[in-house]
Amino acid sequence: MLNRGSSDEPSLKVVKASAGSGKTHRLTGEYLRLLFSSPTAYRHILAVTFTNKATDEMKSRIVTELAHLALGRPSDYLGSLVSERKVDEDRVRVEAKSILVNVLHDYSSFSISTIDKFFQQTMRAFTREIGLGGGYNVELDQDKVLDEAIDTMFSDLEKPENKELLGWLIRFSEENIENGKGWEVRKNIHSLAREIFKENYKTLVSKSDREGMDRNLLSEYKKELSAIIAAFENRSKQLGEKGANILHRYGLTPEDFSYGKNSGLGSFLKWANGNTDAPSNRFLGLCDNLEAWTTKKASPDIKAKMEEVYLELNACIWEVVQHYADTRIYQSAVEINRYYFTLGILADIDTKVREYCTENNMMLISDTTELLSKIIEGTDTPFVYEKIGSRVDHYMIDEFQDTSSLQWANFLPLVKNSLASGNMNLIVGDVKQSIYRWRNSDWKLLNEQLDIDFRREGVFHDSLDVNWRSSRNVIEFNNTVFKCGAVLLQDSYNSGLPDLQHENLEAFSHKILDAYNGVEQSVPQKNVGDEGHVKVEFIDTDGEKSWKQLVLEQLPPLIEELQDKGYSLKDIAILVRTKAEGYEVASRLLQYGSEHAGSSYKYDIISNEALYIANSDNVKAAVALLRHIKSPLDDNLRAMAVYEYHRQSHPQDIASSVRLHLHSSADFNEEEKERIDRISSLPLYEMVEEIFGLFSQTGPFKEDIYIQAFLDKVLDFSINHSSDTDAFLRWWDEKGGKETVFTPDNQDAIRIMTVHKSKGLGFGVVVLPFCSWQIDDSKEKILWCQPLEEPFSKVSPVPVRYSRNLAGTIFDYDYFDEKIHTYIDNLNVLYVAFTRAKKELYAFAPKPKKENELKDVAALLWNCVQATPEQKGLLNAGDYFHAENAVFEVGEGYQPVHKPEIQTVEETHTERLVSVPFDNRLRLRLNNRFFFAEDGQRELGNLMHEIVSHIETATDLPLVLKTYVENGELTAAESDRIEQEIEAFFQMEEVESWYSGSHRVLNEVEILLPDGNFVRPDRVMLHGGEAIVIDYKFGEKEERKYETQVKNYIQHIREMGYARVAGYVCYVKLGKVVKIAS
């Protein structure tokens, strides 16, 4: 579609690129075309995408193509550049070389970046305007800031002004317990508090709203909600009691009426007991219809009573009908009241977060877009460029379906300015691949908003509808499923709309069809001969095993079959919806691989999402030992540590391990206790490494990848937080247990990943083992709504829980809007998953119990694979569906056209963990006394002198030496040598009693002389009325001056009042003690 002019005129180009349609090729071509417009054009082009990986790939692709052109190699872009520039090939190659040199020499101006990086660069230029110091930090870990804010909130709860907040927190906890979420208040509050980082919250809750959302207002609002609810429920109860009394007075019961106890009149008793459910259709059918009250078999007595009660009871029924005729206000009050208390909690946490950021001169990454929007709004675009120090003429935005509304609001004035200057801009995206709405992405921008925003400038639309990635059967299968599936889902959605003529809701009746309009892709000529293979199997459970268990059992044989076809493991991807499902798959393949270790088949896997560090047996044992070391008196923790340690160190004796686990009195043996005591004083990282060393010494070493990953996490925590064991264990319990093993991409192994992580990738074979996620997922969600009707509009926005109950409230539009987005989200996930396949696609799903209910994608697939559409490019799916075994298969017996080339990376495995004892490691000597001293022996003597100054008794020596070793001032060998020399001195007959503990010892204590000077003997020992003074010497010869020095010490001590004073010069290295005559 062309809104204005042609694509040659200055205009915005919008390219809708379905999966595998050559989007990157098109982007590269457009970028190259702009690069050739001038030698420095690269300085004025900004291309943005959403991940660092995509940014690197795009830069690499452009530089590679420039190199191909510059070096005379074949290039897909040479012909178009020759044609457009109207020059010969040689000229294009010369220009390409010049551009390549400029780009490489000025690479920092080669502006291809993530959208967040561009916004951060812009923000840096406006630090004064936003009130931040120039050295502010951008905080990526929002959970960390939340933790700090929640800690502050809890610590302030004792303040009198927070009594209301305490009440809200109690109500919040009660609500979570009622909903089965457990009593972990902090965890639940943390989950709720993430709402403040979402764009819909930020957009609706401005700064003034945050400041104005005081607790008094919320309390008054709560009273109004309670009044509305109480009034309705009291009226329901009154009508219930009234109807029940009428029946009682006339001697009737609900069973006396048509349909007996199901007559509907039993509702009177329910309402009387506080139930507020709306009356049933059968109840409503009794109104003004006496014939419907009785049956032909009713006794004359009953019929007479009914005729007698008719007028009074019918009037009561009428009152009920009128009471329930419009429950919107009541239902709205109920839904707001359900979550009203979260307003106060979130407002308090939001305030604490802002205060924390201000105190620490930081900005949250989620605030960047919001703050920049406020800066750019109303600002001249040239001023923005002046501030950031560069001028952008052309914008190219990739993956536009993942852009958020606020992000686009920041780009919009810049793009408009570019268009006004006659420059080309490009936007590329695909609504069907929008699967990041939880990250604030808004596919409506691509599908609807661009035409609105640029209705004056004009939009040139283009579509890429040739699938260069997949084989013919995969393409045509996907065409069929998503063409048919969009129609089925739209019909299912429309059946729940209350009134298609409703002005606000009518647009929803074709939104899915609009999003999937033009979903069909054509097969390129090069792929016509490569048919491909698709198989969808619906599992009918036999009751003994779940359908998921049956699928997991089929995975290893499938992997073997694919290897027989010639696929390498790296050609196979298993895609899952959640990390938990990925773990199930990974566990199955790892277990099967270990059970069939001698097989010719391989079952190696790599996954950055499914391999949880916490699931390693070795890691479990290490954590158990850490807990025991932290709390050695806890019997339960000790028993668990003993069990885990024994299980790892004696894997062949599981029975003994279990027996140990069952006894809280279980304990380590003396040797084990000694080892654990030794390592318990080490820093955290060294402690953990030594723990793993214990397993390596006592049994076969395994799970090296998990152990290394755990050690990496411990080191990271020690560097960024602290080496405190208790703090680490708290972090591990709260967050660390969710960490996964990072695995390199270049291994020949099966990829296990979530569908979201697979976006943008392609694999020879794709397997979806659990194709069963909900269409309208039941996951609890909070909708932020602006109530426009009184009395609810006094507070805005308000949080309400997403549920079908909202359909009967003033929030019906918000509910149906969220519902249509949820439908499209889950259909898009299926689209992304199925379109990753190049050659073959396998999907497993449970056989639907009710075929016509489209509750999950399994039911949707079931209906799609039996469709018989008559349209080119679509499969007559019914011809390939085998009802007897519930399997759809097209391309059976397919063999890959080209056998993949297996390139493996040589792997090295260690048999056991090498853990060097902490005190034997290579260490940095922190003291330079031996490196720069002219006389090393003298410096060693000084150090020994320093060591003995810390010793009172002979037993102190090992501890003092250990301190010097740990501080890096002595090596273990030096320590041993010094210890031998000093111990030999201590054992001399005349010396031994001095270090026995029988004397009061004064080391290096100064004596104040009458003239104001000081003297400092090395050691003075007092016992009874006797004083002994000694002076240490560590040289190799005796000198008289030392004796004179000790004589002086003796004299000064006598002057202090000690009658008996003895003095000695101790030549430690010579093993000689000289008594000084007094």
Number of C-alpha atoms within 10 A of each C-alpha: 8 12 15 14 12 12 15 8 13 20 25 25 19 22 22 24 24 24 29 23 20 16 20 17 14 16 21 17 19 16 19 21 15 15 22 18 11 10 16 17 19 26 20 18 22 21 25 24 22 18 13 14 10 18 20 13 13 21 16 12 15 18 18 14 22 25 19 19 24 20 13 13 12 10 13 12 19 18 12 12 19 16 11 9 13 11 11 13 16 13 12 20 22 15 19 23 18 16 24 23 16 16 21 12 11 13 13 10 17 20 18 22 20 21 21 18 14 15 18 17 11 18 20 17 16 19 14 11 10 13 10 16 13 12 10 15 15 16 16 12 10 16 15 11 18 22 18 15 24 22 14 15 19 14 10 14 15 11 9 9 11 16 11 18 20 19 12 19 19 14 16 21 20 16 16 17 14 11 9 9 14 14 14 11 17 14 14 15 21 16 12 15 22 14 17 18 17 15 22 17 17 17 14 15 19 11 10 8 14 17 12 12 17 14 18 10 13 18 15 12 19 16 13 16 22 15 14 17 18 13 12 18 18 15 16 26 21 17 21 27 18 18 25 23 16 17 20 11 9 13 11 17 15 19 14 20 22 21 15 15 13 15 22 21 27 19 22 25 19 17 25 21 14 14 15 18 11 16 18 13 10 15 19 16 14 20 19 15 11 15 10 15 20 18 14 9 8 13 11 10 8 16 19 12 14 20 11 12 16 17 13 12 19 17 14 18 23 15 14 22 16 11 15 17 10 12 15 17 19 22 21 25 23 20 21 19 21 16 18 22 22 22 21 20 22 18 21 21 24 21 14 20 22 16 13 18 18 15 9 11 16 17 20 17 18 18 16 17 23 17 18 20 18 13 16 18 13 9 11 12 17 12 11 18 15 11 14 14 10 13 14 18 21 24 22 23 23 25 21 26 26 25 26 20 20 21 21 18 17 20 17 16 17 22 24 19 16 21 21 13 11 14 18 22 23 20 22 23 25 23 25 26 27 27 25 17 16 10 13 17 20 23 27 18 20 23 17 12 13 18 18 11 14 17 12 10 16 22 24 22 16 15 16 17 20 20 23 19 23 28 25 25 25 27 30 21 26 24 21 24 25 24 20 20 24 25 15 19 23 19 15 16 20 18 12 12 17 12 11 15 11 10 8 11 18 14 12 21 18 16 18 23 20 15 20 20 13 13 18 22 21 18 20 15 11 9 15 12 10 18 21 28 25 26 21 23 22 24 19 16 14 9 7 7 9 13 19 19 13 15 20 18 14 13 18 18 12 13 21 16 13 18 16 12 15 16 22 22 24 23 23 25 25 27 27 27 20 16 20 15 19 24 20 16 25 26 16 17 22 14 13 15 17 11 10 13 12 9 10 7 17 20 21 16 23 23 24 20 22 27 27 22 25 21 15 18 18 26 23 17 24 26 19 21 26 24 19 22 21 16 14 13 10 13 16 18 20 24 23 23 27 24 27 25 25 23 24 25 21 16 15 12 12 14 11 14 20 14 11 21 21 13 14 15 11 18 17 16 9 9 9 13 11 12 13 20 12 12 19 21 11 14 15 22 21 21 20 25 23 24 24 22 18 20 23 19 14 14 15 14 19 19 14 16 16 22 23 16 19 24 18 13 18 22 18 13 20 18 11 8 11 16 18 14 21 16 13 20 17 11 13 18 11 11 11 19 14 16 18 20 20 17 15 9 12 11 18 20 20 22 24 27 23 22 21 18 13 19 17 14 12 21 22 23 23 25 27 21 24 23 24 21 19 18 22 20 14 9 9 9 14 15 20 20 20 18 18 14 10 8 14 20 13 16 17 17 21 24 22 24 17 21 18 13 15 21 20 17 21 21 22 20 16 19 23 21 15 17 20 21 20 17 21 27 23 20 28 20 21 25 20 23 27 26 25 28 29 24 27 27 26 19 23 23 25 22 19 22 9 9 13 13 12 21 19 21 24 24 24 25 26 25 21 22 24 18 19 15 16 9 9 11 19 22 23 19 21 16 14 17 21 13 11 6 11 15 17 22 21 20 16 11 8 15 19 16 11 9 11 14 9 13 11 12 9 7 6 6 8 9 11 17 20 14 16 13 12 16 12 11 11 10 15 10 16 10 11 9 16 16 11 9 12 10 11 13 14 14 16 18 17 15 19 20 17 13 16 20 16 14 18 20 18 18 13 13 18 14 11 16 24 16 12 16 20 15 15 16 21 21 21 17 11 13 17 13 10 19 16 11 15 18 16 14 21 20 14 13 8 11 13 15 15 18 18 13 12 12 19 13 19 16 16 15 14 13 16 12 12 7 6 7 9 11 15 14 20 20 19 22 20 17 11 8 10 13 20 19 22 22 21 21 23 20 16 10 9 16 10 7 9 16 19 12 14 24 18 14 22 25 13 16 19 13 10 10 9 15 12 13 18 21 22 20 21 21 19 22 18 15 15 15 19 13 14 17 11 11
